[in-house]
Amino acid sequence: MTPLRISRYTVTSALGRGVDAHWQALREERSGLSSRLFEDSALSCWIGEVGGLDQALEGALSGWDCRNNRLARIGLNQDGFREAASAARARYGADRVGVFIGTSTAGIRQTERAYASRDGASSPLSPDFDYRRTHNTYSIADFMRLELGLSGPAIAISTACSSSAKVFASASRAIHGGICDAAIVGGVDSLCLTTLYGFNALQLISVDLCRPADAARVGISIGEAAGFALLEVRTDCATDPVLLGYGESSDAYHMSTPHPDGLGAAAAMQAALDRAGLAADAVDYVNLHGTGTPVNDLSEDRGVHAVFGADTRCSSTKGWTGHTLGAAGIVEAAISLICLQQGFVPRSLNTRELDPQLRCAIQMRSSHRPLHRVLSNSFGFGGSNCSLLFGAAT
C-alpha cells in the first residue's frame, strides 16, 4: 500500500493531556493508574481516570453533552490537533476530510445516570435524556465532524478493543479508494459502571495493579482515553512518521477468549507485514495488546513468537494507561509513534516476575535505541484483531 503520512497526532489518558505528558511519564516510568472508586461504583480496583471531565459541554453542541464527548473535546484541544484539522479542511475541503472514530461503549454513562435518576423502577426516563446524541455509538463520530466543521464520510467503529486501531485500516481504504483525501482517525472511550461491573463479572478485573506478562497476573485495570491522528497522502511532510501497513483478522474462536495459539493475532500481524511488503526482521519493537489477563497474554505471546520469533523486543504499555478498551488502539498507536520519534523501548511496567511460559523478548527494562519500524497490536472480544505498522520519518 502507499504509506500514509501521520501529519499530527495527540493522546489524552490518565497519564495526562498531550504527547509531551505521555513521553514524560514513559521516561519516568510513572503509571497513571490509581486505586480508587469511580463515582458511585462499589468495586475496589485500579483505574486510569482522566481528570477534569466535570465541565459540561457548552455552546452549539451542548446537546451532545456526556462524559465521552467531553473527553473528546479535551483531546481535540491538545498538541495543536484542532488547528491541524482546520488546516486540512482548508486544504482539501470540508467534504473531502473523513472522520473515523472507534469506541466501545460511547456515552453509556449518560444512560446509566438516566436510569439511576428515575423515580422508581417503572418510571420512564427523563425527557432530557438524549440517546441519539449521547449514548448512541455514532454520537462520537457525529460530535467530531460537527466540532471540526467537516462534512465528509463519518463513521463510528465499535469492535471492542480493536476499535480505534481498525479506524486506521478503514481510513486507509477510504483514502486510497478516492472517497476522501485525508482522514481524522482515533478513538474515545470513557469510564462507566457497565464496563467496570461487566468485566468484573467476567472475572477479568484485577484488584491489584495491572501487571502484563507477570507470572502472577490476574487481570486488567480499566482506563479511559481520547486520541486522534491526521492521515494524509503528502510528499511535503518528510519529517512525519508514516502508516506503512495494517492487518486485520477475525478468528471468532470465542466470544471473550482469544484463540489459545494466537492464530488470529498472528494472521493480523502477518497481514500488516505483507501489506507493507516487509519481513518480520524489519520490525524493531512490538507494542503488545498485553492486557494482563492470564489467557490473553499467553495467546498473544504465541502469536508474536510465530511471526517474529524470540528476539524482537516487545512490551505492553497498559501498566501506564490501563486498558482503555475502544480507545486502546489509538492510545498505543500514539505511544508507538512517541517511541519511534524518541528512540525508546518501554519496559513492561509493573511486571515483577516474567511468566516463564512466555517465549518472546518482553522488555523488563526500558532502553534508548534507534527505532525504524514499530508494530502495535489491538485485539478485541470475538476475535476482532488489528495490527498497525508504523515507520519513522523517511
BELWO-V879364 format. One record per residue. RES is the residue in three letters. SS is DSSP state (@ for helix, = for strand, . for the rest). OMEGA is omega as a letter, one per 30 degrees, with the letter a starting at -180 (* if undefined). D_CENTER is the distance of its C-alpha to the mean C-alpha in whole Angstrom. Layout:
# BELWO-V879364
RES:SS:OMEGA:D_CENTER  RES:SS:OMEGA:D_CENTER
This chain:
# BELWO-V879364
MET:.:l:23  THR:.:a:23  PRO:.:l:21  LEU:=:l:19  ARG:=:l:19  ILE:=:a:16  SER:=:l:18  ARG:=:l:16  TYR:=:a:13  THR:=:l:12  VAL:=:l:9  THR:=:a:11  SER:=:l:10  ALA:.:l:13  LEU:.:a:14  GLY:=:a:15  ARG:=:l:15  GLY:.:a:14  VAL:@:a:14  ASP:@:l:18  ALA:@:a:17  HIS:@:l:14  TRP:@:l:16  GLN:@:l:19  ALA:@:l:17  LEU:@:a:17  ARG:@:a:20  GLU:@:a:22  GLU:.:a:20  ARG:.:l:19  SER:.:l:17  GLY:.:a:15  LEU:.:l:16  SER:=:l:19  SER:=:a:22  ARG:.:l:23  LEU:.:l:23  PHE:.:l:21  GLU:.:a:23  ASP:.:l:26  SER:.:l:24  ALA:.:a:26  LEU:.:l:24  SER:.:a:24  CYS:.:l:21  TRP:=:l:19  ILE:=:l:16  GLY:=:a:13  GLU:.:l:15  VAL:.:a:15  GLY:.:l:18  GLY:.:a:20  LEU:.:a:19  ASP:.:a:23  GLN:.:a:24  ALA:.:l:24  LEU:.:l:23  GLU:.:l:27  GLY:@:a:28  ALA:@:a:28  LEU:@:l:25  SER:@:l:26  GLY:@:l:26  TRP:@:a:22  ASP:.:l:22  CYS:.:a:20  ARG:@:a:17  ASN:@:a:14  ASN:@:l:16  ARG:@:l:17  LEU:@:l:14  ALA:@:a:13  ARG:@:l:17  ILE:@:l:16  GLY:@:a:13  LEU:@:a:15  ASN:.:a:18  GLN:.:l:17  ASP:.:l:17  GLY:.:a:20  PHE:@:l:17  ARG:@:a:19  GLU:@:l:22  ALA:@:l:21  ALA:@:l:20  SER:@:l:23  ALA:@:l:25  ALA:@:l:23  ARG:@:l:24  ALA:@:a:28  ARG:@:a:28  TYR:@:a:27  GLY:.:a:28  ALA:@:a:26  ASP:@:a:26  ARG:@:l:25  VAL:=:a:21  GLY:=:l:19  VAL:=:a:16  PHE:=:a:13  ILE:=:l:10  GLY:=:l:8  THR:.:l:9  SER:.:a:11  THR:.:l:13  ALA:.:a:14  GLY:.:a:16  ILE:@:l:18  ARG:@:l:19  GLN:@:l:22  THR:@:l:23  GLU:@:l:23  ARG:@:l:25  ALA:@:l:27  TYR:@:a:29  ALA:@:a:29  SER:.:l:31  ARG:.:l:34  ASP:.:a:37  GLY:.:a:38  ALA:.:a:36  SER:.:a:38  SER:.:l:37  PRO:.:l:35  LEU:.:a:32  SER:.:l:33  PRO:.:l:33  ASP:.:a:31  PHE:.:a:28  ASP:.:a:26  TYR:.:a:24  ARG:.:a:24  ARG:.:a:22  THR:.:a:20  HIS:.:a:19  ASN:.:a:19  THR:.:a:16  TYR:.:a:17  SER:@:a:18  ILE:@:l:15  ALA:@:l:15  ASP:@:l:19  PHE:@:a:19  MET:@:a:17  ARG:@:l:19  LEU:@:l:22  GLU:@:a:21  LEU:.:l:21  GLY:.:a:24  LEU:.:a:23  SER:.:l:24  GLY:.:l:23  PRO:.:l:21  ALA:=:a:18  ILE:=:l:16  ALA:=:l:14  ILE:=:a:12  SER:.:l:12  THR:.:a:12  ALA:@:a:10  CYS:@:l:7  SER:@:a:7  SER:@:a:7  SER:@:l:5  ALA:@:a:6  LYS:@:l:10  VAL:@:l:10  PHE:@:a:11  ALA:@:a:14  SER:@:l:15  ALA:@:l:15  SER:@:l:17  ARG:@:a:19  ALA:@:l:20  ILE:@:a:21  HIS:@:l:23  GLY:.:l:25  GLY:.:a:26  ILE:.:l:24  CYS:.:a:23  ASP:.:l:23  ALA:=:a:20  ALA:=:l:17  ILE:=:l:14  VAL:=:l:11  GLY:=:a:8  GLY:=:l:6  VAL:=:l:8  ASP:=:a:9  SER:.:a:12  LEU:.:l:14  CYS:.:a:17  LEU:@:a:20  THR:@:a:19  THR:@:l:16  LEU:@:a:18  TYR:@:l:21  GLY:@:l:19  PHE:@:l:18  ASN:@:l:21  ALA:@:l:23  LEU:.:a:21  GLN:.:a:22  LEU:.:l:19  ILE:=:l:19  SER:.:l:20  VAL:.:l:23  ASP:.:l:22  LEU:.:l:20  CYS:.:a:17  ARG:.:a:18  PRO:.:l:17  ALA:.:a:19  ASP:=:l:22  ALA:.:a:25  ALA:.:a:25  ARG:.:a:22  VAL:.:a:22  GLY:.:a:18  ILE:=:l:15  SER:.:a:14  ILE:=:l:12  GLY:=:l:11  GLU:.:a:9  ALA:=:l:8  ALA:=:l:8  GLY:=:a:7  PHE:=:l:9  ALA:=:l:11  LEU:=:a:15  LEU:=:l:16  GLU:=:l:20  VAL:.:a:23  ARG:.:l:25  THR:.:a:27  ASP:.:a:28  CYS:.:a:25  ALA:.:a:25  THR:.:a:24  ASP:.:l:20  PRO:.:a:18  VAL:=:l:17  LEU:=:a:15  LEU:=:a:18  GLY:=:l:17  TYR:=:l:15  GLY:=:l:16  GLU:=:l:15  SER:=:l:17  SER:=:a:18  ASP:.:l:20  ALA:.:a:21  TYR:.:a:22  HIS:.:a:22  MET:.:a:20  SER:.:a:18  THR:.:l:19  PRO:.:l:18  HIS:.:a:21  PRO:.:l:23  ASP:.:l:24  GLY:.:a:20  LEU:@:l:22  GLY:@:l:19  ALA:@:a:16  ALA:@:l:19  ALA:@:l:20  ALA:@:l:16  MET:@:a:17  GLN:@:l:20  ALA:@:l:20  ALA:@:l:17  LEU:@:a:20  ASP:@:a:23  ARG:@:l:21  ALA:@:a:21  GLY:.:a:25  LEU:.:l:24  ALA:.:a:25  ALA:@:a:23  ASP:@:l:25  ALA:@:a:24  VAL:.:a:20  ASP:.:a:21  TYR:=:l:18  VAL:=:l:15  ASN:=:a:12  LEU:=:l:12  HIS:.:l:10  GLY:.:a:13  THR:.:a:12  GLY:.:l:16  THR:.:a:18  PRO:@:a:21  VAL:@:a:20  ASN:@:a:17  ASP:@:l:17  LEU:@:l:21  SER:@:a:20  GLU:@:l:17  ASP:@:l:20  ARG:@:l:22  GLY:@:l:20  VAL:@:a:19  HIS:@:a:23  ALA:@:a:24  VAL:@:a:23  PHE:@:a:23  GLY:.:a:25  ALA:.:a:26  ASP:.:a:26  THR:.:a:22  ARG:=:l:21  CYS:=:l:17  SER:=:l:16  SER:=:l:13  THR:.:l:11  LYS:@:l:10  GLY:@:l:14  TRP:@:a:13  THR:@:a:10  GLY:.:l:11  HIS:=:a:9  THR:.:l:6  LEU:@:a:7  GLY:@:l:6  ALA:@:a:3  ALA:@:a:2  GLY:@:a:3  ILE:@:l:3  VAL:@:a:4  GLU:@:l:6  ALA:@:l:7  ALA:@:l:8  ILE:@:l:10  SER:@:l:11  LEU:@:l:13  ILE:@:a:14  CYS:@:l:16  LEU:@:a:17  GLN:@:a:19  GLN:@:a:20  GLY:.:a:21  PHE:=:l:19  VAL:=:a:18  PRO:.:l:17  ARG:.:l:19  SER:.:a:17  LEU:.:l:18  ASN:.:l:20  THR:.:a:21  ARG:.:l:25  GLU:.:a:26  LEU:=:l:25  ASP:.:a:25  PRO:.:l:28  GLN:.:a:27  LEU:.:a:24  ARG:.:a:25  CYS:.:a:23  ALA:=:l:23  ILE:=:a:20  GLN:.:l:21  MET:.:l:23  ARG:.:l:23  SER:.:a:22  SER:=:l:23  HIS:=:l:24  ARG:.:l:24  PRO:.:l:24  LEU:.:l:21  HIS:.:l:21  ARG:=:a:19  VAL:=:l:15  LEU:=:l:14  SER:=:a:10  ASN:=:l:10  SER:=:a:8  PHE:=:a:10  GLY:=:l:11  PHE:@:l:14  GLY:@:l:17  GLY:@:l:16  SER:=:a:14  ASN:=:l:13  CYS:=:l:11  SER:=:a:12  LEU:=:a:11  LEU:=:a:14  PHE:=:l:15  GLY:=:l:18  ALA:.:l:20  ALA:.:l:22  THR:.:*:25
